[in-house]
Amino acid sequence: MANINLNVEGITCGGCEKSIRNALLANDGVSDATASHETGVVAIEYDDSKIKQEQLKQAIVDAGFDVAA
């Protein structure tokens, strides 16, 4: 398993956190995801043989949020 923390812009509430979590968990290979509107950080645990970092970032963008560079 691999872990990554991404800085994400636009997380303003618990609903945003839930939207990001659900978007990530819908992908095969993601075992856990936690978003924090207080820190703007999304922590993801995933199987890097099934899903790549770019796909994780795209799932967050598709959910309507911006991943900081």
PDB file of N, CA, C and O in Angstrom:
ATOM      1  N   MET A   1       0.837  -1.196   0.000  1.00  0.00           N
ATOM      2  CA  MET A   1       0.000   0.000   0.000  1.00  0.00           C
ATOM      3  C   MET A   1       0.878   1.254   0.000  1.00  0.00           C
ATOM      4  O   MET A   1       1.964   1.278   0.580  1.00  0.00           O
ATOM      5  N   ALA A   2       0.384   2.265  -0.652  1.00  0.00           N
ATOM      6  CA  ALA A   2       1.072   3.542  -0.707  1.00  0.00           C
ATOM      7  C   ALA A   2       0.190   4.604  -0.076  1.00  0.00           C
ATOM      8  O   ALA A   2      -1.029   4.444   0.002  1.00  0.00           O
ATOM      9  N   ASN A   3       0.798   5.672   0.368  1.00  0.00           N
ATOM     10  CA  ASN A   3       0.075   6.794   0.951  1.00  0.00           C
ATOM     11  C   ASN A   3       0.515   8.077   0.281  1.00  0.00           C
ATOM     12  O   ASN A   3       1.678   8.233  -0.090  1.00  0.00           O
ATOM     13  N   ILE A   4      -0.436   9.003   0.127  1.00  0.00           N
ATOM     14  CA  ILE A   4      -0.112  10.313  -0.419  1.00  0.00           C
ATOM     15  C   ILE A   4      -0.994  11.349   0.269  1.00  0.00           C
ATOM     16  O   ILE A   4      -2.161  11.093   0.564  1.00  0.00           O
ATOM     17  N   ASN A   5      -0.425  12.505   0.516  1.00  0.00           N
ATOM     18  CA  ASN A   5      -1.175  13.648   1.030  1.00  0.00           C
ATOM     19  C   ASN A   5      -1.174  14.716  -0.056  1.00  0.00           C
ATOM     20  O   ASN A   5      -0.120  15.123  -0.543  1.00  0.00           O
ATOM     21  N   LEU A   6      -2.365  15.163  -0.426  1.00  0.00           N
ATOM     22  CA  LEU A   6      -2.494  16.176  -1.466  1.00  0.00           C
ATOM     23  C   LEU A   6      -3.112  17.439  -0.885  1.00  0.00           C
ATOM     24  O   LEU A   6      -4.057  17.374  -0.099  1.00  0.00           O
ATOM     25  N   ASN A   7      -2.571  18.586  -1.277  1.00  0.00           N
ATOM     26  CA  ASN A   7      -3.171  19.862  -0.908  1.00  0.00           C
ATOM     27  C   ASN A   7      -4.271  20.154  -1.917  1.00  0.00           C
ATOM     28  O   ASN A   7      -4.028  20.192  -3.123  1.00  0.00           O
ATOM     29  N   VAL A   8      -5.482  20.359  -1.413  1.00  0.00           N
ATOM     30  CA  VAL A   8      -6.640  20.554  -2.278  1.00  0.00           C
ATOM     31  C   VAL A   8      -7.330  21.856  -1.906  1.00  0.00           C
ATOM     32  O   VAL A   8      -7.596  22.123  -0.735  1.00  0.00           O
ATOM     33  N   GLU A   9      -7.613  22.657  -2.917  1.00  0.00           N
ATOM     34  CA  GLU A   9      -8.282  23.933  -2.705  1.00  0.00           C
ATOM     35  C   GLU A   9      -9.786  23.763  -2.888  1.00  0.00           C
ATOM     36  O   GLU A   9     -10.240  22.994  -3.735  1.00  0.00           O
ATOM     37  N   GLY A  10     -10.553  24.495  -2.078  1.00  0.00           N
ATOM     38  CA  GLY A  10     -12.001  24.491  -2.222  1.00  0.00           C
ATOM     39  C   GLY A  10     -12.737  23.621  -1.227  1.00  0.00           C
ATOM     40  O   GLY A  10     -13.962  23.518  -1.291  1.00  0.00           O
ATOM     41  N   ILE A  11     -12.016  22.988  -0.302  1.00  0.00           N
ATOM     42  CA  ILE A  11     -12.678  22.180   0.728  1.00  0.00           C
ATOM     43  C   ILE A  11     -13.142  23.141   1.819  1.00  0.00           C
ATOM     44  O   ILE A  11     -12.324  23.652   2.583  1.00  0.00           O
ATOM     45  N   THR A  12     -14.436  23.386   1.896  1.00  0.00           N
ATOM     46  CA  THR A  12     -14.939  24.388   2.835  1.00  0.00           C
ATOM     47  C   THR A  12     -15.812  23.826   3.945  1.00  0.00           C
ATOM     48  O   THR A  12     -16.122  24.535   4.902  1.00  0.00           O
ATOM     49  N   CYS A  13     -16.218  22.544   3.834  1.00  0.00           N
ATOM     50  CA  CYS A  13     -17.148  22.011   4.834  1.00  0.00           C
ATOM     51  C   CYS A  13     -17.098  20.486   4.856  1.00  0.00           C
ATOM     52  O   CYS A  13     -16.380  19.853   4.081  1.00  0.00           O
ATOM     53  N   GLY A  14     -17.871  19.927   5.754  1.00  0.00           N
ATOM     54  CA  GLY A  14     -17.960  18.474   5.857  1.00  0.00           C
ATOM     55  C   GLY A  14     -18.535  17.827   4.611  1.00  0.00           C
ATOM     56  O   GLY A  14     -18.172  16.700   4.272  1.00  0.00           O
ATOM     57  N   GLY A  15     -19.429  18.527   3.927  1.00  0.00           N
ATOM     58  CA  GLY A  15     -19.989  17.993   2.692  1.00  0.00           C
ATOM     59  C   GLY A  15     -18.926  17.856   1.617  1.00  0.00           C
ATOM     60  O   GLY A  15     -18.916  16.887   0.858  1.00  0.00           O
ATOM     61  N   CYS A  16     -18.031  18.833   1.559  1.00  0.00           N
ATOM     62  CA  CYS A  16     -16.907  18.770   0.617  1.00  0.00           C
ATOM     63  C   CYS A  16     -16.021  17.567   0.946  1.00  0.00           C
ATOM     64  O   CYS A  16     -15.603  16.830   0.054  1.00  0.00           O
ATOM     65  N   GLU A  17     -15.746  17.383   2.217  1.00  0.00           N
ATOM     66  CA  GLU A  17     -14.922  16.255   2.650  1.00  0.00           C
ATOM     67  C   GLU A  17     -15.545  14.937   2.199  1.00  0.00           C
ATOM     68  O   GLU A  17     -14.854  14.053   1.693  1.00  0.00           O
ATOM     69  N   LYS A  18     -16.859  14.816   2.388  1.00  0.00           N
ATOM     70  CA  LYS A  18     -17.563  13.590   2.018  1.00  0.00           C
ATOM     71  C   LYS A  18     -17.545  13.382   0.503  1.00  0.00           C
ATOM     72  O   LYS A  18     -17.372  12.257   0.034  1.00  0.00           O
ATOM     73  N   SER A  19     -17.720  14.451  -0.255  1.00  0.00           N
ATOM     74  CA  SER A  19     -17.705  14.348  -1.721  1.00  0.00           C
ATOM     75  C   SER A  19     -16.356  13.830  -2.217  1.00  0.00           C
ATOM     76  O   SER A  19     -16.301  12.964  -3.090  1.00  0.00           O
ATOM     77  N   ILE A  20     -15.280  14.360  -1.661  1.00  0.00           N
ATOM     78  CA  ILE A  20     -13.939  13.927  -2.075  1.00  0.00           C
ATOM     79  C   ILE A  20     -13.706  12.480  -1.669  1.00  0.00           C
ATOM     80  O   ILE A  20     -13.207  11.677  -2.458  1.00  0.00           O
ATOM     81  N   ARG A  21     -14.067  12.155  -0.444  1.00  0.00           N
ATOM     82  CA  ARG A  21     -13.892  10.779   0.040  1.00  0.00           C
ATOM     83  C   ARG A  21     -14.636   9.789  -0.860  1.00  0.00           C
ATOM     84  O   ARG A  21     -14.075   8.774  -1.272  1.00  0.00           O
ATOM     85  N   ASN A  22     -15.898  10.092  -1.161  1.00  0.00           N
ATOM     86  CA  ASN A  22     -16.697   9.187  -1.994  1.00  0.00           C
ATOM     87  C   ASN A  22     -16.127   9.071  -3.407  1.00  0.00           C
ATOM     88  O   ASN A  22     -16.112   7.985  -3.985  1.00  0.00           O
ATOM     89  N   ALA A  23     -15.656  10.195  -3.964  1.00  0.00           N
ATOM     90  CA  ALA A  23     -15.081  10.176  -5.312  1.00  0.00           C
ATOM     91  C   ALA A  23     -13.841   9.296  -5.364  1.00  0.00           C
ATOM     92  O   ALA A  23     -13.628   8.572  -6.337  1.00  0.00           O
ATOM     93  N   LEU A  24     -13.031   9.357  -4.329  1.00  0.00           N
ATOM     94  CA  LEU A  24     -11.811   8.552  -4.302  1.00  0.00           C
ATOM     95  C   LEU A  24     -12.104   7.078  -4.043  1.00  0.00           C
ATOM     96  O   LEU A  24     -11.530   6.204  -4.693  1.00  0.00           O
ATOM     97  N   LEU A  25     -12.992   6.803  -3.099  1.00  0.00           N
ATOM     98  CA  LEU A  25     -13.286   5.410  -2.757  1.00  0.00           C
ATOM     99  C   LEU A  25     -14.007   4.671  -3.881  1.00  0.00           C
ATOM    100  O   LEU A  25     -14.060   3.441  -3.872  1.00  0.00           O
ATOM    101  N   ALA A  26     -14.558   5.396  -4.838  1.00  0.00           N
ATOM    102  CA  ALA A  26     -15.229   4.769  -5.977  1.00  0.00           C
ATOM    103  C   ALA A  26     -14.221   4.131  -6.939  1.00  0.00           C
ATOM    104  O   ALA A  26     -14.610   3.386  -7.838  1.00  0.00           O
ATOM    105  N   ASN A  27     -12.941   4.418  -6.755  1.00  0.00           N
ATOM    106  CA  ASN A  27     -11.884   3.884  -7.618  1.00  0.00           C
ATOM    107  C   ASN A  27     -11.297   2.605  -7.044  1.00  0.00           C
ATOM    108  O   ASN A  27     -10.971   2.529  -5.859  1.00  0.00           O
ATOM    109  N   ASP A  28     -11.169   1.597  -7.907  1.00  0.00           N
ATOM    110  CA  ASP A  28     -10.536   0.347  -7.500  1.00  0.00           C
ATOM    111  C   ASP A  28      -9.090   0.637  -7.106  1.00  0.00           C
ATOM    112  O   ASP A  28      -8.357   1.293  -7.847  1.00  0.00           O
ATOM    113  N   GLY A  29      -8.691   0.153  -5.954  1.00  0.00           N
ATOM    114  CA  GLY A  29      -7.327   0.359  -5.475  1.00  0.00           C
ATOM    115  C   GLY A  29      -7.228   1.359  -4.344  1.00  0.00           C
ATOM    116  O   GLY A  29      -6.210   1.406  -3.654  1.00  0.00           O
ATOM    117  N   VAL A  30      -8.269   2.168  -4.134  1.00  0.00           N
ATOM    118  CA  VAL A  30      -8.253   3.131  -3.026  1.00  0.00           C
ATOM    119  C   VAL A  30      -8.869   2.452  -1.811  1.00  0.00           C
ATOM    120  O   VAL A  30     -10.031   2.046  -1.843  1.00  0.00           O
ATOM    121  N   SER A  31      -8.088   2.327  -0.739  1.00  0.00           N
ATOM    122  CA  SER A  31      -8.587   1.649   0.455  1.00  0.00           C
ATOM    123  C   SER A  31      -9.088   2.618   1.516  1.00  0.00           C
ATOM    124  O   SER A  31      -9.936   2.260   2.333  1.00  0.00           O
ATOM    125  N   ASP A  32      -8.563   3.856   1.509  1.00  0.00           N
ATOM    126  CA  ASP A  32      -9.028   4.849   2.480  1.00  0.00           C
ATOM    127  C   ASP A  32      -8.712   6.244   1.961  1.00  0.00           C
ATOM    128  O   ASP A  32      -7.728   6.456   1.252  1.00  0.00           O
ATOM    129  N   ALA A  33      -9.566   7.185   2.328  1.00  0.00           N
ATOM    130  CA  ALA A  33      -9.346   8.578   1.953  1.00  0.00           C
ATOM    131  C   ALA A  33      -9.979   9.461   3.012  1.00  0.00           C
ATOM    132  O   ALA A  33     -11.111   9.229   3.436  1.00  0.00           O
ATOM    133  N   THR A  34      -9.237  10.476   3.435  1.00  0.00           N
ATOM    134  CA  THR A  34      -9.723  11.432   4.424  1.00  0.00           C
ATOM    135  C   THR A  34      -9.385  12.835   3.959  1.00  0.00           C
ATOM    136  O   THR A  34      -8.233  13.150   3.660  1.00  0.00           O
ATOM    137  N   ALA A  35     -10.418  13.677   3.902  1.00  0.00           N
ATOM    138  CA  ALA A  35     -10.214  15.079   3.522  1.00  0.00           C
ATOM    139  C   ALA A  35     -10.479  15.947   4.743  1.00  0.00           C
ATOM    140  O   ALA A  35     -11.351  15.638   5.554  1.00  0.00           O
ATOM    141  N   SER A  36      -9.727  17.032   4.872  1.00  0.00           N
ATOM    142  CA  SER A  36      -9.912  17.962   5.993  1.00  0.00           C
ATOM    143  C   SER A  36     -10.125  19.369   5.464  1.00  0.00           C
ATOM    144  O   SER A  36      -9.269  19.916   4.770  1.00  0.00           O
ATOM    145  N   HIS A  37     -11.281  19.957   5.796  1.00  0.00           N
ATOM    146  CA  HIS A  37     -11.518  21.343   5.385  1.00  0.00           C
ATOM    147  C   HIS A  37     -10.708  22.311   6.237  1.00  0.00           C
ATOM    148  O   HIS A  37     -10.508  23.461   5.847  1.00  0.00           O
ATOM    149  N   GLU A  38     -10.242  21.856   7.397  1.00  0.00           N
ATOM    150  CA  GLU A  38      -9.446  22.713   8.276  1.00  0.00           C
ATOM    151  C   GLU A  38      -8.027  22.902   7.750  1.00  0.00           C
ATOM    152  O   GLU A  38      -7.455  23.985   7.866  1.00  0.00           O
ATOM    153  N   THR A  39      -7.461  21.840   7.169  1.00  0.00           N
ATOM    154  CA  THR A  39      -6.077  21.918   6.686  1.00  0.00           C
ATOM    155  C   THR A  39      -5.983  21.979   5.162  1.00  0.00           C
ATOM    156  O   THR A  39      -4.953  22.384   4.624  1.00  0.00           O
ATOM    157  N   GLY A  40      -7.045  21.583   4.465  1.00  0.00           N
ATOM    158  CA  GLY A  40      -7.004  21.536   3.012  1.00  0.00           C
ATOM    159  C   GLY A  40      -6.197  20.365   2.478  1.00  0.00           C
ATOM    160  O   GLY A  40      -5.737  20.386   1.337  1.00  0.00           O
ATOM    161  N   VAL A  41      -6.029  19.346   3.307  1.00  0.00           N
ATOM    162  CA  VAL A  41      -5.231  18.181   2.920  1.00  0.00           C
ATOM    163  C   VAL A  41      -6.131  16.960   2.764  1.00  0.00           C
ATOM    164  O   VAL A  41      -7.024  16.713   3.573  1.00  0.00           O
ATOM    165  N   VAL A  42      -5.867  16.204   1.697  1.00  0.00           N
ATOM    166  CA  VAL A  42      -6.543  14.935   1.473  1.00  0.00           C
ATOM    167  C   VAL A  42      -5.493  13.836   1.623  1.00  0.00           C
ATOM    168  O   VAL A  42      -4.497  13.821   0.900  1.00  0.00           O
ATOM    169  N   ALA A  43      -5.717  12.924   2.556  1.00  0.00           N
ATOM    170  CA  ALA A  43      -4.822  11.789   2.782  1.00  0.00           C
ATOM    171  C   ALA A  43      -5.441  10.556   2.138  1.00  0.00           C
ATOM    172  O   ALA A  43      -6.601  10.229   2.390  1.00  0.00           O
ATOM    173  N   ILE A  44      -4.661   9.878   1.305  1.00  0.00           N
ATOM    174  CA  ILE A  44      -5.177   8.738   0.554  1.00  0.00           C
ATOM    175  C   ILE A  44      -4.262   7.535   0.763  1.00  0.00           C
ATOM    176  O   ILE A  44      -3.038   7.642   0.678  1.00  0.00           O
ATOM    177  N   GLU A  45      -4.880   6.392   1.038  1.00  0.00           N
ATOM    178  CA  GLU A  45      -4.159   5.118   1.094  1.00  0.00           C
ATOM    179  C   GLU A  45      -4.627   4.311  -0.109  1.00  0.00           C
ATOM    180  O   GLU A  45      -5.827   4.114  -0.301  1.00  0.00           O
ATOM    181  N   TYR A  46      -3.685   3.846  -0.916  1.00  0.00           N
ATOM    182  CA  TYR A  46      -4.067   3.185  -2.154  1.00  0.00           C
ATOM    183  C   TYR A  46      -3.041   2.135  -2.567  1.00  0.00           C
ATOM    184  O   TYR A  46      -1.909   2.118  -2.084  1.00  0.00           O
ATOM    185  N   ASP A  47      -3.470   1.262  -3.472  1.00  0.00           N
ATOM    186  CA  ASP A  47      -2.604   0.228  -4.033  1.00  0.00           C
ATOM    187  C   ASP A  47      -2.040   0.779  -5.339  1.00  0.00           C
ATOM    188  O   ASP A  47      -2.765   0.895  -6.327  1.00  0.00           O
ATOM    189  N   ASP A  48      -0.765   1.117  -5.348  1.00  0.00           N
ATOM    190  CA  ASP A  48      -0.176   1.757  -6.531  1.00  0.00           C
ATOM    191  C   ASP A  48       0.002   0.811  -7.711  1.00  0.00           C
ATOM    192  O   ASP A  48       0.444   1.239  -8.777  1.00  0.00           O
ATOM    193  N   SER A  49      -0.333  -0.465  -7.544  1.00  0.00           N
ATOM    194  CA  SER A  49      -0.326  -1.377  -8.687  1.00  0.00           C
ATOM    195  C   SER A  49      -1.680  -1.349  -9.404  1.00  0.00           C
ATOM    196  O   SER A  49      -1.812  -1.864 -10.514  1.00  0.00           O
ATOM    197  N   LYS A  50      -2.688  -0.740  -8.754  1.00  0.00           N
ATOM    198  CA  LYS A  50      -4.028  -0.669  -9.345  1.00  0.00           C
ATOM    199  C   LYS A  50      -4.414   0.732  -9.801  1.00  0.00           C
ATOM    200  O   LYS A  50      -5.201   0.880 -10.736  1.00  0.00           O
ATOM    201  N   ILE A  51      -3.873   1.763  -9.153  1.00  0.00           N
ATOM    202  CA  ILE A  51      -4.238   3.135  -9.485  1.00  0.00           C
ATOM    203  C   ILE A  51      -3.024   4.039  -9.285  1.00  0.00           C
ATOM    204  O   ILE A  51      -2.239   3.851  -8.355  1.00  0.00           O
ATOM    205  N   LYS A  52      -2.889   4.999 -10.153  1.00  0.00           N
ATOM    206  CA  LYS A  52      -1.738   5.908 -10.114  1.00  0.00           C
ATOM    207  C   LYS A  52      -2.120   7.252  -9.510  1.00  0.00           C
ATOM    208  O   LYS A  52      -3.299   7.597  -9.436  1.00  0.00           O
ATOM    209  N   GLN A  53      -1.111   8.006  -9.080  1.00  0.00           N
ATOM    210  CA  GLN A  53      -1.342   9.307  -8.453  1.00  0.00           C
ATOM    211  C   GLN A  53      -2.122  10.254  -9.353  1.00  0.00           C
ATOM    212  O   GLN A  53      -2.983  10.989  -8.872  1.00  0.00           O
ATOM    213  N   GLU A  54      -1.837  10.249 -10.643  1.00  0.00           N
ATOM    214  CA  GLU A  54      -2.551  11.140 -11.563  1.00  0.00           C
ATOM    215  C   GLU A  54      -4.041  10.819 -11.604  1.00  0.00           C
ATOM    216  O   GLU A  54      -4.867  11.722 -11.743  1.00  0.00           O
ATOM    217  N   GLN A  55      -4.390   9.542 -11.483  1.00  0.00           N
ATOM    218  CA  GLN A  55      -5.794   9.147 -11.474  1.00  0.00           C
ATOM    219  C   GLN A  55      -6.474   9.611 -10.182  1.00  0.00           C
ATOM    220  O   GLN A  55      -7.646   9.987 -10.197  1.00  0.00           O
ATOM    221  N   LEU A  56      -5.750   9.583  -9.081  1.00  0.00           N
ATOM    222  CA  LEU A  56      -6.293  10.070  -7.816  1.00  0.00           C
ATOM    223  C   LEU A  56      -6.577  11.566  -7.917  1.00  0.00           C
ATOM    224  O   LEU A  56      -7.636  12.044  -7.510  1.00  0.00           O
ATOM    225  N   LYS A  57      -5.607  12.291  -8.466  1.00  0.00           N
ATOM    226  CA  LYS A  57      -5.776  13.736  -8.630  1.00  0.00           C
ATOM    227  C   LYS A  57      -6.956  14.040  -9.541  1.00  0.00           C
ATOM    228  O   LYS A  57      -7.725  14.963  -9.275  1.00  0.00           O
ATOM    229  N   GLN A  58      -7.104  13.266 -10.622  1.00  0.00           N
ATOM    230  CA  GLN A  58      -8.190  13.497 -11.560  1.00  0.00           C
ATOM    231  C   GLN A  58      -9.541  13.234 -10.901  1.00  0.00           C
ATOM    232  O   GLN A  58     -10.508  13.938 -11.192  1.00  0.00           O
ATOM    233  N   ALA A  59      -9.629  12.253 -10.033  1.00  0.00           N
ATOM    234  CA  ALA A  59     -10.884  11.969  -9.326  1.00  0.00           C
ATOM    235  C   ALA A  59     -11.294  13.158  -8.464  1.00  0.00           C
ATOM    236  O   ALA A  59     -12.480  13.470  -8.359  1.00  0.00           O
ATOM    237  N   ILE A  60     -10.323  13.818  -7.850  1.00  0.00           N
ATOM    238  CA  ILE A  60     -10.603  15.001  -7.023  1.00  0.00           C
ATOM    239  C   ILE A  60     -11.051  16.163  -7.905  1.00  0.00           C
ATOM    240  O   ILE A  60     -11.998  16.875  -7.571  1.00  0.00           O
ATOM    241  N   VAL A  61     -10.369  16.351  -9.025  1.00  0.00           N
ATOM    242  CA  VAL A  61     -10.757  17.414  -9.973  1.00  0.00           C
ATOM    243  C   VAL A  61     -12.157  17.151 -10.513  1.00  0.00           C
ATOM    244  O   VAL A  61     -12.965  18.074 -10.616  1.00  0.00           O
ATOM    245  N   ASP A  62     -12.446  15.910 -10.855  1.00  0.00           N
ATOM    246  CA  ASP A  62     -13.770  15.547 -11.378  1.00  0.00           C
ATOM    247  C   ASP A  62     -14.877  15.793 -10.346  1.00  0.00           C
ATOM    248  O   ASP A  62     -16.034  16.008 -10.706  1.00  0.00           O
ATOM    249  N   ALA A  63     -14.510  15.759  -9.067  1.00  0.00           N
ATOM    250  CA  ALA A  63     -15.470  16.028  -7.996  1.00  0.00           C
ATOM    251  C   ALA A  63     -15.675  17.528  -7.782  1.00  0.00           C
ATOM    252  O   ALA A  63     -16.518  17.935  -6.983  1.00  0.00           O
ATOM    253  N   GLY A  64     -14.894  18.356  -8.504  1.00  0.00           N
ATOM    254  CA  GLY A  64     -15.097  19.794  -8.458  1.00  0.00           C
ATOM    255  C   GLY A  64     -14.101  20.584  -7.613  1.00  0.00           C
ATOM    256  O   GLY A  64     -14.365  21.724  -7.231  1.00  0.00           O
ATOM    257  N   PHE A  65     -12.961  19.973  -7.328  1.00  0.00           N
ATOM    258  CA  PHE A  65     -11.960  20.627  -6.479  1.00  0.00           C
ATOM    259  C   PHE A  65     -10.653  20.762  -7.239  1.00  0.00           C
ATOM    260  O   PHE A  65     -10.430  20.074  -8.235  1.00  0.00           O
ATOM    261  N   ASP A  66      -9.795  21.647  -6.768  1.00  0.00           N
ATOM    262  CA  ASP A  66      -8.503  21.888  -7.411  1.00  0.00           C
ATOM    263  C   ASP A  66      -7.382  21.299  -6.568  1.00  0.00           C
ATOM    264  O   ASP A  66      -7.294  21.567  -5.369  1.00  0.00           O
ATOM    265  N   VAL A  67      -6.530  20.502  -7.191  1.00  0.00           N
ATOM    266  CA  VAL A  67      -5.360  19.952  -6.528  1.00  0.00           C
ATOM    267  C   VAL A  67      -4.216  20.942  -6.718  1.00  0.00           C
ATOM    268  O   VAL A  67      -3.863  21.290  -7.845  1.00  0.00           O
ATOM    269  N   ALA A  68      -3.645  21.390  -5.606  1.00  0.00           N
ATOM    270  CA  ALA A  68      -2.539  22.350  -5.670  1.00  0.00           C
ATOM    271  C   ALA A  68      -1.299  21.670  -6.233  1.00  0.00           C
ATOM    272  O   ALA A  68      -1.072  20.481  -6.014  1.00  0.00           O
ATOM    273  N   ALA A  69      -0.512  22.435  -6.952  1.00  0.00           N
ATOM    274  CA  ALA A  69       0.714  21.887  -7.575  1.00  0.00           C
ATOM    275  C   ALA A  69       1.751  21.558  -6.529  1.00  0.00           C
ATOM    276  O   ALA A  69       2.839  21.090  -6.864  1.00  0.00           O
TER     277      ALA A  69
END
